[in-house]
Amino acid sequence: MEKKRLVGVTIFAVLFIIGGLLSLLSALDIKSYLRDFRMGILTFPLYALTVAVPVSSVIAGIFLFKLKPWVRKLVIIMTIANIILMLNFLKLPSTMNASMERDFARQEENIQSQLKPELQQKALEQLKIDRQLGKKAVMIIVAILFSLSLAWNLIVLFYFTRPRVKEQLC
């Protein structure tokens, strides 16, 4: 007799397939990854992990539908790899702030070279305000994305270590 799949397993299978395919499409955007390499956000091993996690996600989703016993271990390993990958992006704010500083320095030079002296002071003050808001926005966005991603990964770990799920996938 065939096992009846838990609703949660089906939901995770669908989410893993959809999320894996979307992440894989993102990972294949070579231009953005080249930019990330130059900015120091990403290294080749992390890029390989960035491709491996979505591929394993799609594989996990497919085999969750088939209730293969080994897929639970794959999901747990994949989730831990995803958490490790997330930790690398904690240095994103400092990298983005450095990039923003270069942009603001160029804008400051443009203001000083292109605006009349009586307009420069106001433009420089506004640029300073924009710089402070930009730094705060980067920190808030990274904190929100990190928190959501961490919550998702912890939910996955919790679900796939539950006794009923262990029992079904063994």
C-alpha positions as CSV (number, residue, x, y, z in Angstrom):
1,M,0.0,0.0,0.0
2,E,1.3,3.4,-0.9
3,K,1.9,6.0,1.8
4,K,-0.3,9.0,2.0
5,R,1.9,12.1,1.8
6,L,1.5,14.7,4.5
7,V,0.1,18.0,3.4
8,G,3.1,19.9,4.7
9,V,5.5,17.6,2.7
10,T,3.5,18.4,-0.4
11,I,3.6,22.2,0.3
12,F,7.3,22.1,0.9
13,A,7.8,20.1,-2.2
14,V,6.0,22.7,-4.3
15,L,7.8,25.6,-2.6
16,F,11.2,23.9,-3.0
17,I,10.7,23.4,-6.8
18,I,9.4,26.9,-7.4
19,G,11.9,28.6,-5.1
20,G,14.8,26.4,-6.6
21,L,13.9,27.3,-10.1
22,L,13.6,31.0,-9.4
23,S,16.9,31.0,-7.4
24,L,18.6,29.1,-10.2
25,L,17.4,31.7,-12.8
26,S,18.8,34.4,-10.5
27,A,22.1,32.5,-10.0
28,L,22.5,32.3,-13.8
29,D,22.5,36.1,-14.1
30,I,26.2,36.3,-14.7
31,K,26.4,40.1,-14.8
32,S,25.2,40.6,-11.3
33,Y,27.5,37.9,-10.0
34,L,30.5,39.5,-11.8
35,R,29.5,42.7,-10.0
36,D,29.3,40.9,-6.7
37,F,32.8,39.3,-7.3
38,R,34.2,42.8,-7.9
39,M,32.5,44.2,-4.8
40,G,33.9,41.4,-2.7
41,I,30.5,40.1,-1.7
42,L,30.9,36.8,-3.4
43,T,33.8,34.3,-4.0
44,F,33.8,31.3,-6.4
45,P,33.1,28.7,-3.7
46,L,30.1,30.8,-2.5
47,Y,28.9,31.1,-6.1
48,A,29.1,27.3,-6.5
49,L,27.0,27.0,-3.3
50,T,24.7,29.6,-4.7
51,V,24.1,27.3,-7.7
52,A,24.2,24.0,-5.8
53,V,21.5,25.0,-3.2
54,P,18.8,25.8,-5.9
55,V,19.6,22.6,-7.8
56,S,19.4,20.5,-4.7
57,S,16.1,22.4,-3.8
58,V,14.5,21.3,-7.1
59,I,15.8,17.7,-6.6
60,A,14.5,17.7,-3.0
61,G,11.1,19.0,-4.2
62,I,10.7,16.3,-6.8
63,F,11.7,13.5,-4.5
64,L,9.6,14.8,-1.7
65,F,6.6,14.0,-3.9
66,K,8.0,10.5,-4.2
67,L,8.6,10.2,-0.5
68,K,12.1,9.0,-0.9
69,P,13.8,8.3,2.5
70,W,17.1,10.1,1.7
71,V,15.4,13.4,0.7
72,R,14.9,14.4,4.4
73,K,18.6,14.4,4.9
74,L,19.1,16.3,1.7
75,V,16.7,19.0,2.9
76,I,18.5,19.3,6.2
77,I,21.9,19.6,4.5
78,M,20.6,22.0,2.0
79,T,19.0,24.2,4.7
80,I,22.3,24.3,6.7
81,A,24.2,25.2,3.5
82,N,21.7,27.9,2.9
83,I,22.2,29.3,6.4
84,I,26.0,29.3,5.8
85,L,25.4,31.1,2.5
86,M,23.3,33.7,4.3
87,L,26.0,34.4,6.8
88,N,28.3,35.6,4.0
89,F,25.8,38.3,3.1
90,L,26.0,39.9,6.5
91,K,29.0,41.8,5.1
92,L,26.7,43.2,2.4
93,P,25.9,46.5,4.3
94,S,29.6,47.5,4.7
95,T,30.3,46.6,1.0
96,M,27.2,48.5,-0.2
97,N,28.1,51.5,2.1
98,A,31.5,51.6,0.5
99,S,30.0,51.6,-2.9
100,M,27.5,54.3,-1.9
101,E,30.3,56.4,-0.5
102,R,32.1,56.3,-3.9
103,D,28.9,57.3,-5.6
104,F,28.3,60.1,-3.1
105,A,31.9,61.4,-3.6
106,R,31.3,61.5,-7.4
107,Q,28.1,63.4,-6.8
108,E,29.8,65.8,-4.5
109,E,32.5,66.5,-7.2
110,N,29.7,67.1,-9.7
111,I,27.9,69.5,-7.4
112,Q,31.1,71.5,-6.8
113,S,32.1,71.6,-10.5
114,Q,28.7,72.1,-12.1
115,L,26.6,74.2,-9.7
116,K,26.9,77.9,-9.0
117,P,28.6,78.6,-5.6
118,E,25.3,79.9,-4.0
119,L,23.5,76.6,-4.8
120,Q,26.3,74.3,-3.8
121,Q,25.8,74.5,0.0
122,K,22.1,73.5,-0.2
123,A,22.9,70.6,-2.6
124,L,25.7,69.4,-0.4
125,E,23.5,69.4,2.6
126,Q,20.8,67.4,0.8
127,L,23.5,65.0,-0.4
128,K,24.6,64.5,3.2
129,I,21.0,63.8,4.3
130,D,20.6,61.3,1.4
131,R,23.8,59.6,2.4
132,Q,22.6,59.1,6.0
133,L,19.2,57.8,4.8
134,G,20.8,55.4,2.3
135,K,23.0,53.9,5.0
136,K,20.0,53.4,7.3
137,A,17.9,51.9,4.5
138,V,20.6,49.4,3.6
139,M,20.9,48.2,7.2
140,I,17.1,47.9,7.5
141,I,16.7,46.0,4.2
142,V,19.5,43.6,5.0
143,A,18.1,43.0,8.5
144,I,14.7,42.3,7.2
145,L,15.9,40.0,4.4
146,F,18.2,38.1,6.7
147,S,15.5,37.7,9.4
148,L,13.0,36.4,6.8
149,S,15.5,34.0,5.3
150,L,16.7,32.7,8.7
151,A,13.0,32.2,9.8
152,W,12.3,30.2,6.6
153,N,15.3,28.0,7.2
154,L,14.5,27.4,10.8
155,I,10.9,26.5,9.9
156,V,12.2,24.0,7.3
157,L,14.6,22.5,9.9
158,F,11.9,22.3,12.5
159,Y,9.4,20.7,10.1
160,F,11.8,18.1,8.7
161,T,13.0,17.0,12.2
162,R,9.5,16.4,13.4
163,P,8.7,12.7,14.3
164,R,5.8,12.4,11.9
165,V,7.9,13.6,9.0
166,K,10.8,11.4,10.0
167,E,8.5,8.5,10.2
168,Q,7.0,9.2,6.8
169,L,10.3,9.7,5.0
170,C,12.1,6.7,6.5
